[in-house]
Amino acid sequence: MTIRRLTAAGAAALVLALGATACGSDGGSDAKNGSATGSATAPAAAGASAGAPKASGSITVFAAASLKETFTDLGKKFEAANPGAKVAFNFGGSSALATSINAGAPADVFAAASPATMKTVADAGGAAGEPKTFVRNTLAIAVPKGNPKHLAGLADLAAPGVKVALCAKEVPCGAAALTALKAANVTLTPVTLEQDVKGALTKVELGEVDASLVYRTDVRADAGKIDGVDFPEAAQAVNDYPIAALAKAPNKDGAAAFVAYIQSPEAQQVLTAAGFQAP
């Protein structure tokens, strides 16, 4: 009987010991699992930031007019991925935007339609770091629906009675147009010089001109209202588009995050789908 009582007591002690061991083991397992769970969730958190600054607050982006459709879309996607952030855009001619930035206009990011216009900002100390080319673009001839003048190339733009709109030479699309016309050995006198590519495109939409030289991406974006004509000399007038966070950005972290996003595979897919070329 005594042996049985001792055995029972020993068994009870053993059960208690095992229970304590099990608890300790579970605690260790939880710690390990917690560590494993941390490892599983850490990459997601790292993926959200990837060591980059957090995106929150208002982010003001000055961007070339030809980026309006794609950047508006990408801005919404960026906000969805960063609930604390709000992107505000100022679209216009790159040269005018660069002038505004150098004059002290508050902006966080500059996306230009040419390296030359970005250089005016960088040379003035306005860029935070080296600007990065994120896409390229080429020209096309925009014509009214049905191409009533039957324009087939740049030489046709110089024909009598053909009214043409160009961007001003200070604007990247205007500089590219002059390069293409020179390559084609074509001289013409436009009836209007516009301050951004959207202005030149609108002249065609309204029927005020027979053609304008704009970017292929603008022709694609406006396909419901106009037609486009490709020409071989466009290959000699390709524009690189650089982007940079600005040195005096009110929201430096937000600026860095947006610039990084524009170079991401997701953003690049949107841009190339719109007709831009990868850098």
C-alpha positions in Angstrom: 0.0 0.0 0.0 2.8 2.3 0.9 4.6 1.5 -2.3 1.4 2.2 -4.2 0.9 5.6 -2.4 4.5 6.5 -3.2 4.1 5.4 -6.7 1.0 7.5 -7.0 2.7 10.4 -5.5 5.7 9.9 -7.8 3.4 9.7 -10.7 1.7 12.9 -9.7 5.1 14.5 -9.3 6.1 13.2 -12.7 2.9 14.5 -14.3 3.5 17.9 -12.7 7.1 17.9 -13.9 6.1 16.9 -17.4 3.5 19.6 -17.4 6.0 22.1 -16.4 8.4 20.9 -19.1 5.6 20.9 -21.7 4.7 24.5 -20.7 8.4 25.5 -20.9 8.6 23.7 -24.2 5.5 25.4 -25.5 6.8 28.7 -24.4 10.0 28.0 -26.2 8.1 26.8 -29.2 6.0 30.0 -29.1 9.1 32.0 -28.9 10.5 30.2 -31.9 7.2 30.4 -33.6 7.0 34.0 -32.8 10.4 34.4 -34.3 9.3 32.4 -37.3 6.2 34.4 -37.6 8.2 37.6 -37.3 10.4 36.3 -40.1 7.4 35.6 -42.2 5.9 39.0 -41.6 9.1 41.0 -41.6 9.7 40.6 -45.3 6.1 41.9 -45.9 6.9 44.9 -43.8 10.3 45.3 -45.5 8.6 44.8 -48.8 6.3 47.7 -48.0 9.2 49.9 -47.2 12.2 48.0 -48.6 14.3 50.3 -46.5 12.8 53.3 -48.2 11.1 56.2 -46.4 7.5 55.9 -45.4 5.0 57.6 -47.8 2.6 59.8 -46.0 1.2 63.3 -46.2 0.9 65.4 -49.3 3.3 64.8 -52.2 3.4 67.5 -55.0 4.6 66.2 -58.3 5.5 68.5 -61.2 5.2 66.4 -64.4 5.4 66.8 -68.1 2.0 67.2 -69.8 2.5 64.0 -71.8 2.5 62.0 -68.5 -1.0 63.2 -67.4 -3.0 60.1 -68.1 -0.4 57.6 -66.8 0.7 59.6 -63.8 -2.9 60.3 -62.8 -3.5 56.5 -62.8 -0.2 55.8 -61.0 -1.0 58.4 -58.4 -4.2 56.6 -57.5 -2.3 53.3 -57.3 0.4 54.8 -55.1 -2.2 56.3 -52.7 -3.9 52.9 -52.5 -0.6 51.3 -51.5 0.1 54.1 -49.1 -3.1 55.1 -47.3 -1.4 58.0 -45.5 -0.3 59.7 -48.7 -2.0 62.1 -51.1 -0.5 62.9 -54.5 -1.2 66.3 -56.1 -0.1 66.8 -59.7 0.9 69.9 -61.7 1.1 69.0 -65.3 2.5 71.3 -68.0 5.4 72.0 -70.4 8.6 70.7 -68.9 10.4 74.0 -69.4 7.8 76.1 -67.7 7.7 73.6 -64.8 11.5 73.8 -64.5 11.3 77.6 -64.4 8.7 77.4 -61.6 10.8 75.0 -59.6 13.9 77.2 -59.9 11.8 80.2 -58.9 10.9 78.4 -55.6 7.6 76.8 -56.3 6.9 74.2 -53.6 7.2 70.8 -55.2 8.5 67.4 -54.1 9.1 65.6 -57.4 9.9 66.7 -61.0 9.3 64.4 -63.9 10.5 66.0 -67.2 10.1 65.1 -70.8 13.7 65.6 -71.6 17.2 65.6 -69.9 17.7 69.2 -71.0 14.8 70.5 -68.9 15.8 68.4 -65.9 19.3 69.7 -66.2 18.2 73.3 -65.7 16.8 72.2 -62.3 19.8 70.0 -61.4 22.3 72.6 -62.4 20.6 75.1 -60.0 20.9 72.6 -57.2 17.3 71.7 -57.2 17.6 67.9 -57.6 18.1 65.6 -54.6 20.5 63.1 -56.1 21.0 62.0 -59.6 17.9 62.1 -61.8 16.9 58.8 -63.2 15.5 58.1 -66.7 12.3 56.0 -66.2 10.8 55.9 -69.8 11.4 57.1 -73.4 9.0 58.5 -75.9 8.8 59.1 -79.7 6.8 61.4 -81.9 3.9 60.7 -84.3 1.7 62.9 -86.5 -1.7 63.6 -85.0 -4.4 64.1 -87.6 -8.2 64.4 -87.4 -10.2 61.2 -87.6 -10.1 59.7 -91.0 -6.9 61.7 -91.9 -8.8 63.9 -94.4 -5.6 65.4 -95.9 -4.2 61.9 -96.4 -0.9 62.8 -94.7 1.6 60.0 -94.8 4.8 61.5 -93.6 6.7 64.6 -92.6 7.1 65.9 -96.2 3.3 66.1 -96.5 3.2 68.6 -93.6 4.9 71.2 -95.9 2.4 70.8 -98.7 0.4 74.0 -99.6 -2.7 74.5 -97.5 -1.7 72.1 -94.7 -2.0 73.8 -91.4 0.3 72.4 -88.7 0.6 72.9 -85.0 4.0 72.4 -83.2 5.1 72.7 -79.7 7.4 75.7 -79.0 11.1 74.9 -79.4 11.7 75.4 -75.7 9.4 72.6 -74.9 10.7 69.0 -75.2 8.1 68.0 -77.8 9.0 71.1 -79.9 12.7 70.4 -79.7 12.1 66.8 -80.8 9.9 68.0 -83.6 12.6 70.2 -85.0 15.1 67.3 -84.8 12.8 65.0 -86.7 12.0 67.7 -89.4 15.7 68.3 -89.8 16.3 64.6 -90.2 13.6 64.5 -92.9 15.0 67.7 -94.5 11.6 69.3 -94.2 11.0 73.0 -93.6 7.6 74.2 -92.6 5.9 77.2 -90.9 3.5 76.1 -88.2 0.3 78.2 -87.8 0.7 78.0 -84.0 3.4 77.1 -81.4 2.0 75.6 -78.2 3.5 75.6 -74.8 2.9 71.9 -74.2 2.0 68.8 -76.1 -1.6 68.8 -75.0 -2.1 72.2 -76.5 -0.8 71.0 -79.9 -3.0 68.0 -79.7 -6.1 70.1 -78.8 -5.7 72.1 -82.0 -6.2 68.9 -84.0 -9.1 67.8 -81.8 -10.9 71.1 -82.5 -10.2 71.0 -86.2 -8.1 74.2 -86.1 -5.2 72.4 -87.8 -4.7 69.5 -90.1 -1.9 68.0 -88.1 0.5 68.3 -85.2 3.6 66.6 -84.0 3.0 65.1 -80.6 4.1 62.0 -78.7 2.9 58.6 -79.7 1.6 58.1 -76.2 -0.7 61.2 -76.6 -2.0 59.8 -79.9 -2.8 56.5 -78.2 -4.5 58.2 -75.2 -6.6 60.3 -77.5 -7.4 57.6 -80.0 -11.2 58.2 -79.7 -10.8 61.7 -81.1 -7.8 61.7 -83.5 -5.7 59.3 -85.6 -2.0 59.0 -85.7 0.6 58.6 -88.4 4.0 57.1 -87.7 7.1 58.3 -89.6 10.6 56.8 -89.7 12.5 60.0 -88.6 10.8 59.7 -85.2 13.6 57.2 -84.3 16.1 60.1 -84.5 14.1 62.2 -82.1 13.6 60.0 -79.0 13.1 61.8 -75.7 14.3 60.3 -72.4 12.1 61.2 -69.4 14.1 61.7 -66.1 12.6 61.9 -62.7 14.0 63.3 -59.4 13.1 64.1 -55.9 13.7 67.8 -55.3 16.3 69.1 -52.8 13.8 71.5 -51.3 10.9 69.1 -51.2 8.5 69.8 -48.3 7.9 66.1 -48.1 11.3 64.4 -48.6 10.3 60.9 -47.6 7.1 61.0 -49.7 9.2 62.3 -52.7 11.7 59.5 -52.4 8.9 56.9 -52.1 7.1 58.2 -55.2 10.3 58.3 -57.3 11.0 54.7 -56.2 7.5 53.7 -57.1 7.6 55.2 -60.6 10.7 53.0 -61.3 9.0 49.8 -59.9 7.8 47.0 -62.2 4.2 47.8 -61.5 4.5 51.4 -62.6 6.7 50.4 -65.6 4.0 48.1 -66.8 1.4 50.9 -66.8 3.8 53.2 -68.6 4.7 50.7 -71.3 1.1 49.8 -71.8 0.4 53.4 -72.6 3.1 53.4 -75.3 6.1 54.6 -73.5 9.4 52.7 -74.0 11.5 51.2 -71.3 14.7 53.2 -70.7 
